[in-house]
Each structure stands twice: as C-alpha cells, then as structure tokens.
Amino acid sequence: MKTLRIAGASLVASVLIAAGCGGGGGIGGTGQDAGTMRVSIGDAPACGYEAVNVTIERVRVNKSPTAGDDDAGWSEVVLSPARRIDLLTLTNGVLEDLGQTSLPAGRYTQLRLVLAANDAAHPLANSVVPTGGQETALDTPSAEQTGLKLNLDVDVPAGKVVDVALDFDACRSVVRLGNSGRYNLKPVLSATTVLSDAGQRVVGYVDPSLAIAGTTVSVQSAGIVVKATAPDTTGKFVLYPVPIGSYDLVVSAAGHVTAVTTGVPVTLAAYTYVASAALPIAPSISTPADRQVTGTVTPASAAVRALQTFGGNITVEVRSGIVDGLNGSFQLMLPNGAPVSSPYAADPLLLNFIADAGAAGRYSVEASSSGTSKAQAVDTSAPVAPLNFTFP
C-alpha cells in the first residue's frame, strides 16, 4: 500500500475477492486447467489512528507483469456491493476472509486492487479517524483509477487451492499532509502464502504494562520487518501467518529499552511460543529517557526508520518514522537505554536477556526512496542535530 512499497522478505502479494462475496467477472479457469486462490486480509499496528477504513471494489490480476489497463489476459473479480473494512480491527493474528475464486492455472505476476471512490453518496468510503479526532476522508487517487499495483510471484496449480494472506500496514500507509487536515493513502502491502493453520504462528506475552499505544512486537529478518502486531490488553501477541524460517522477535515500546529474542523458529507443524503470561517479556524503563530525532526527506514520499546493531551481529528496526506528505519532515523517538537480547528458548525460564551497554543510544537512521537508501549514524546520548536526506 503506497506509491507502492512491498515490505518484507520472501513475501508475495496477492488479493482476489471471492465471487461468493460479490459478482465475479472476466477470465476464469474451467475444468482441469483451473486453480483456486483464497485470500484473507490483516493489518500491522497503526500509530495515531483509531480507525483506518478502505472500501474494496474490485480486483484485477494478470500473468504478465507489464500488462497495461487495456491489454488482454486480465481476470477480474467485482465485489457487489463493495466491502468497507476497518483495517485496525485486523491485528494480533486476526484475518478477515475475503473469499476465493477460480482462475486459469499458472503464475500470476501482477495485481490491481481497486478501491471505491469517496463520492457524494459515500464521502467516507475510505477514511481515517485520528486519535481523539473526527473521521476524515482518505485520499486514494491511484486506487480509484487503475488500482494499487502489486508485483506478484504466485503459482496457482491446476486443481489446487492457494491461500494468501494480505498484510496492509495502516501505520505506514496513511500520510498526513501538514496541518491541512487532509490524509493520503500511500499503501504499504505485503502478503504471505498460508501453508498451514497448525503452524506459521508466533504466540507470546509482554508485560501487561506494555499494552499501550505505540508498543509493537515484530518478527524480523536482517532488520526487515516480516510481520508485526500490537499486544492485547493482557500483553498477549499473535503473529500470523509468518513464512517458515528463523527470526528475531523485537519488542519496541515507548520509554523502554528494545528487547530482542533471537533465533525464533517458525514451522508448519506447531505454534512457536515465546515467553508466557506468568513470565512475560518485560524490557526495563529506558534511562536516560527517549531522545527525539528529527529531520526532513526530499522527496516527501521517502520512508524513514531507525536501525540498531548490538550483540555483535544483531541488527533490528527499532522505530519507523512518520513522514509529513507536504514538507517531508519526520521525527523518531529512540530509547537511550541499552538494548537487551536473549537466544530463543521454548521454556520461558531459560530466556536470559543480556544488555549491550556499548550499543546504548547508537542508531543508524535510514531513509529510502525508489529503491535507494541512505543512512546516517546518530548517538542519542546527546541532542542530535536535524537530519536531512535528499534523493535525486
């Protein structure tokens, strides 16, 4: 979801809405040459919003990555009526089933997700509710015309069903336009092929005191967020679906040091449990307090995040920055306290978090635009001068 950035490693993106959810049209597979794609949608944590609503109208898919709007080969599914979804209800492992559709077997490489327009009849078809504020229209010009374009790599075998879960990162997808009171959709999408309901799931607990706005729990690979969520009021978190592999589990909470559990395995056969309600992950208060890092990016469509390396070879994303869509300004609140890490252990009693004092307050702030990244090192033990990133 955005000019379009696909987030996450070893992920594929795809959305197809079932004819059972609305009217289907276009090219469909029949007989032995047909496969089925079944799709659900979830959300990563949102920051600063009480609701983020999108209304899905139709979906177009094509086997050609370069097919234009009027080229041949498109299969289309139309939702009738279009479905309005509050993305923020789909966190902590909750997925909304969008249904399934039959289509010609083969590899699909392009998808267009078309959202309904905010018109006179439905002025808030796509909208946001800022924390403590009023519902406001969310501008989605590209989605209302040709659709949000995704590059795919999804094989649909004949006679088989392929399950794909789409992750719509609401936090990174909503862009505030200065003090205008307007918001743009800059979609950040990722998706995971669901291979098993018995596995592909990380379940655990943070201390209930961390069940506050801004706390995120994520699984990452080499500093790339693969899946993220927010804990519920008891501190429980569920990350699902997660591609098979080994990950760093990162707990990031305002005013607390960053806590990382390394080598967290994700399998097809069973849930992976990290910590427990009786022995939750409880990173300490950051001392000194969090430091604000500010700056600007040009163009304003660039993305910003803060990475931290500790424990010799562990690099994780600690925070992502919200960039103003008009002037490119951003800010990050970064912990000053020493980050802590522990190797994964199935038994919570064996988790042993060790602080890395040498990494305290040391970050790499990275800006990215159109596939190019630039980074600046900062030390938050002292005030940090505003950062500036400019891309051609």
SVG drawing of the C-alpha trace seen along z (x, -y; Angstrom):
<svg xmlns="http://www.w3.org/2000/svg" viewBox="-25 -23 56 55">
<polyline fill="none" stroke="black" stroke-width="0.4" points="0.0,0.0 1.6,-3.3 3.4,-4.6 4.0,-1.1 6.4,0.5 6.4,4.2 7.6,4.8 9.2,8.0 11.5,10.7 10.3,13.9 6.8,12.5 4.4,12.4 1.5,10.1 -2.0,11.0 -5.6,10.2 -8.5,11.9 -12.1,11.4 -14.5,14.3 -17.5,14.4 -19.3,15.5 -18.6,12.0 -19.8,10.3 -20.1,10.7 -17.2,12.2 -16.2,11.3 -13.5,11.6 -11.5,14.7 -12.0,17.7 -10.4,21.1 -12.6,24.2 -12.1,27.9 -8.6,29.3 -6.8,26.1 -8.3,24.1 -6.9,23.5 -8.3,21.6 -6.9,18.7 -8.3,18.0 -7.4,14.7 -7.7,13.1 -6.6,9.7 -5.0,8.5 -3.1,5.4 0.1,4.4 -0.2,2.0 -1.4,-1.6 0.1,-4.7 -2.0,-7.7 -5.3,-6.5 -8.5,-4.9 -9.7,-3.6 -8.4,-3.3 -11.2,-2.3 -10.8,-1.2 -13.5,-0.1 -12.5,2.7 -14.4,2.6 -12.7,5.0 -9.5,6.8 -7.7,7.5 -4.9,10.0 -2.7,10.8 0.1,13.3 2.1,10.5 4.0,8.1 3.9,5.4 0.2,5.7 -1.5,2.4 -5.0,1.5 -6.4,2.3 -4.2,5.3 -5.5,8.9 -5.1,11.5 -6.9,9.8 -9.1,11.7 -11.4,9.5 -13.5,10.1 -16.0,7.4 -17.4,7.1 -21.1,6.2 -21.6,4.3 -18.1,3.1 -16.8,4.0 -15.7,1.4 -13.1,2.7 -11.6,1.1 -8.0,2.4 -7.4,1.7 -9.8,4.5 -7.5,7.0 -4.5,7.1 -2.9,9.7 -3.4,12.6 -6.9,11.7 -7.6,12.3 -10.8,11.4 -11.6,13.9 -12.2,12.3 -13.2,15.5 -11.9,17.4 -12.1,17.5 -11.4,19.9 -8.9,18.8 -6.6,20.3 -3.7,22.2 -0.3,20.6 2.0,18.0 0.5,14.6 2.8,11.6 0.6,8.5 -2.4,7.4 -4.5,4.3 -6.5,3.6 -9.2,1.0 -10.8,-0.9 -14.2,-2.7 -14.1,-6.4 -15.1,-8.9 -18.1,-10.4 -21.2,-12.3 -23.0,-9.2 -20.2,-7.7 -17.8,-10.6 -16.1,-8.4 -15.7,-5.2 -12.0,-5.5 -11.3,-7.4 -9.2,-7.7 -10.1,-8.6 -7.1,-10.3 -6.7,-9.5 -9.2,-11.8 -10.3,-13.3 -13.1,-13.2 -13.5,-10.8 -11.8,-12.3 -11.7,-11.3 -8.6,-9.4 -7.5,-10.4 -6.7,-7.4 -6.5,-8.8 -4.5,-6.0 -6.6,-3.3 -9.8,-4.8 -8.5,-4.8 -6.1,-2.0 -5.8,-0.5 -3.0,0.2 -0.5,2.2 1.4,5.1 4.2,7.2 3.4,10.8 5.1,14.2 2.2,16.6 1.8,20.0 -1.7,21.3 -1.6,25.1 -4.4,26.7 -6.9,28.4 -5.3,26.8 -6.2,24.1 -3.6,21.4 -4.2,19.4 -2.7,15.9 -2.9,13.5 -2.5,9.9 -1.0,7.5 -2.0,3.9 0.4,1.8 -2.0,-1.0 0.6,-2.9 3.0,-3.4 0.2,-3.7 -1.5,-6.9 0.3,-10.1 -0.7,-13.4 -0.5,-16.5 0.9,-19.1 -1.8,-21.0 -4.3,-20.9 -6.5,-18.3 -6.0,-16.0 -4.6,-12.5 -3.3,-10.5 -3.1,-6.7 0.5,-5.7 0.0,-1.9 2.4,0.5 1.5,4.1 2.9,7.5 1.5,10.9 2.3,14.5 1.3,17.8 -0.5,19.7 0.7,23.2 -0.7,24.5 -3.1,23.4 -1.2,25.7 1.9,23.6 3.3,20.3 2.3,18.6 4.4,17.0 2.5,16.5 3.7,14.9 3.4,12.3 4.8,9.0 4.3,7.4 0.7,6.0 2.1,2.6 3.4,2.5 -0.1,3.0 -0.2,-0.7 -0.4,-2.7 2.8,-2.6 4.0,0.8 4.8,3.2 6.0,6.8 7.5,7.9 9.5,10.8 12.4,9.5 15.0,10.9 18.2,9.0 16.5,5.8 13.5,6.2 10.1,6.4 8.3,9.5 5.2,9.4 4.2,7.0 1.4,6.6 0.3,4.9 -0.2,6.8 -3.7,7.0 -4.7,5.7 -3.3,8.8 0.0,8.4 -0.6,11.4 0.6,11.1 0.0,13.3 1.9,13.0 0.3,15.0 0.9,16.0 4.7,15.9 6.8,17.6 8.7,20.6 12.2,19.7 14.2,18.3 13.6,14.7 14.5,12.0 11.5,11.2 11.6,7.5 9.6,5.7 9.6,2.0 7.7,-0.2 7.9,-3.9 10.0,-4.7 11.5,-1.2 14.7,0.4 14.4,2.6 14.2,6.3 15.1,9.0 14.7,12.7 17.0,14.2 16.6,17.4 12.8,17.7 11.8,20.7 8.6,20.8 7.5,24.1 4.5,25.7 3.8,28.2 3.2,26.2 2.8,22.8 6.0,21.2 5.6,19.8 7.8,17.0 7.5,16.2 4.3,16.8 1.6,14.9 3.4,15.8 6.9,15.0 6.3,12.2 9.0,10.2 9.4,7.1 12.0,4.7 13.1,2.1 12.5,-1.6 15.0,-3.4 17.4,-5.6 18.0,-8.3 14.6,-8.9 13.9,-8.5 15.5,-11.1 13.7,-12.8 15.5,-12.7 14.0,-14.9 14.8,-15.8 13.5,-16.1 13.5,-13.9 13.3,-15.0 11.1,-13.9 8.4,-13.8 7.4,-10.3 10.6,-8.8 10.4,-6.4 12.5,-6.6 13.4,-4.1 15.9,-3.6 18.1,-0.5 20.3,0.6 23.1,3.2 24.1,4.9 25.2,8.3 27.9,8.4 25.8,9.1 22.1,8.4 20.6,5.6 16.9,4.8 14.5,2.0 13.6,0.2 11.3,-2.5 9.8,-3.7 9.2,-7.4 6.1,-9.1 6.9,-11.5 4.8,-14.5 3.5,-14.3 3.8,-18.0 7.2,-19.1 9.0,-15.8 9.6,-16.4 9.9,-13.4 10.5,-12.5 11.6,-9.4 11.6,-8.7 14.6,-6.5 15.4,-4.7 18.7,-5.7 18.9,-2.7 21.0,0.4 19.1,2.9 18.7,6.4 18.7,9.8 18.3,13.5 18.5,16.6 15.2,18.3 14.2,20.9 10.9,22.9 10.9,22.7 10.4,19.1 12.5,19.9 15.5,20.3 15.2,16.9 18.2,14.8 18.2,11.2 21.6,9.5 22.1,5.8 24.6,4.5 25.9,1.2 28.1,0.4 25.0,0.2 23.1,-2.2 21.8,-5.2 23.6,-4.2 21.5,-4.0 21.6,-4.2 18.7,-6.3 17.9,-5.2 15.9,-6.9 14.6,-5.1 13.2,-6.3 12.5,-4.5 14.7,-1.6 17.7,-3.7 18.7,-4.0 20.9,-6.4 21.9,-6.2 23.3,-8.5 24.7,-7.3 23.4,-9.0 24.2,-8.9 21.2,-9.8 23.2,-10.1 23.4,-13.8 21.0,-16.0 21.0,-15.1 21.1,-17.9 18.3,-17.6 19.0,-15.1 18.5,-15.8 18.2,-13.2 17.9,-14.2 17.3,-11.8 17.6,-12.7"/>
</svg>
